[in-house]
Amino acid sequence: MRRRPVFWKMAFVLIFALGIVCSPTDRTMAVSKEPVVLKSWVYGVPETIEISRILGEDLKKLGIQTDTKTGALSEWVGEIVKRHHYYHLVTMLWGSGPERLEPSFFLRGFYYSEQAKPGGRNYGYYINKEYDQVIDEQIKEMDKKKRQKLVRKAQEIIARDNVFFGVYHRDYIQAYNTERIEGVVPTIGSGIAFPYAPWTFLMASPKTKIKEPRIVGKNDLVTLNPFAVSQGQNEGWLRLVYDTFAKRDQNTDLIPWAAESWKVVDNTTIEMVLRKGMKFHDGRPVTVEDVKFTFEYIKKWKFPALSQVWQNIDRIDIMEGNRIKFRLFKPYAPFAANILLRAFIAPKHIWENIPDTVGVAHPQDWTNPNPVGSGPYTFVEWKKGEYFHLKANKAHWMAPKFNGLYYIIIPSTENQMAMLEKGQAEILGYYIDLKQGEDLDKFSHLKMVSVPGYGITDIRPNVKLKPMDDPEFRRAFQHAINRKKMLDVIYGGHGTVCHNTPISPLIKFWNNPDIPVVDFDLDKAREILKSAGYTWDSSGQLCYP
């Protein structure tokens, strides 16, 4: 009987102690939530830095902190593509090269599971078996209308999963000297002076004694070897020297070039007719043997920049009537867009002895100091870091009206503009923002030109990392991107706000018109986050559920 009071005393002490341990203050600490902090990597140019600033201000209103790093293109390639270092967000510019009109460039390159590894462009680690199946089906569907349905289905899946944080498709703003040049050709996705669509360099005319216009831009050549080139503009300039089999016209349509025509015989057979009468710059005729040699040379040496050739072509046969037959390993729908557009004709009589006679182990390592092609321009001189000089090939069936051209390497945009103002250059070979374009347009001898582009500026989420692995967080995040403001501030509205798909509305055949723009609405974003279990602490910081 006497032991009972002792027991109750002990129980009282225990309850009192638990009360101290679990006091209201300490209970709050025990259940305090982890704050949401997003690690962001931004390609370090003024445009993307401004996008990051605007986004950061709006994310703060949602209580989301960001830790941002900026870097040059070389850093981006090394850190993001080659090593896939983990960031929640990566902001990048993707230009309007002609190969990017083919929907697989963005849809397969950015979101296909096999690309989700170091070296691949799926650094957002989106892995979806349903999506992969649709992508596999569309790339082998040789019927264009059937393929269109599959491509649009792939865009529906991306939009549903909210893995594309697109901002806009910017216009290309450039300028030229109207007193010295006439007939420039604005080309969708390339402006007036990018070499991937060279129509100004083929069709414009000089108005004065300056017959070889001077183009100023910031991108030097990297190589003169057409088998080794991978940088877009470098490739474009070399494709003025080496004829490709197809080109994109001013409206982005695929047209014959060194090939008079091609046709799909069956799912794995394509026949092509080579244009007659072509000559290399050294006077030797271009033959079907040169074409066969070029493709077999690419297959033998497996050049990375031309991987779509050796990964898809099994055999090349010469037929009667200047015809070539391609046998594919399996159906490959982008054959014309990815192979005939990029592959070129190399002179067999020069390259068949490379690398044996030039002291290198692999032909990709040869400098090719005197390029010989069959294109509308011949190569004259390259002074690295200063300029390169091309001469018109007046024997070409599409002979330029210029006598040649100089491309002058000027890293500073302000200095490029100054050269146009002072009459030291005729064409701006890079793009500028609206304010810079309007400043040039004030001069009586200069004219600004704005041309729509289909490249994208995107903020890629890494869906392996929380909170980006949460579909509801991604859905909310979409509403925190003020796309219109970004386009208005940076380009004065010269561009197209992204719908929830990487395929621009300009590419009407492939774009899914049923996918809308995601509206900017911070209240809606906050509502989605709250419904998904996210909370805010006393300082307004967003916390994980």
Order of alpha helices (4+ residues) and beta strands (2+ residues): alpha-alpha-beta-alpha-beta-alpha-beta-alpha-alpha-alpha-beta-beta-beta-alpha-beta-beta-alpha-beta-beta-beta-beta-alpha-alpha-beta-beta-alpha-beta-beta-beta-alpha-beta-alpha-beta-beta-alpha-alpha-beta-alpha-beta-beta
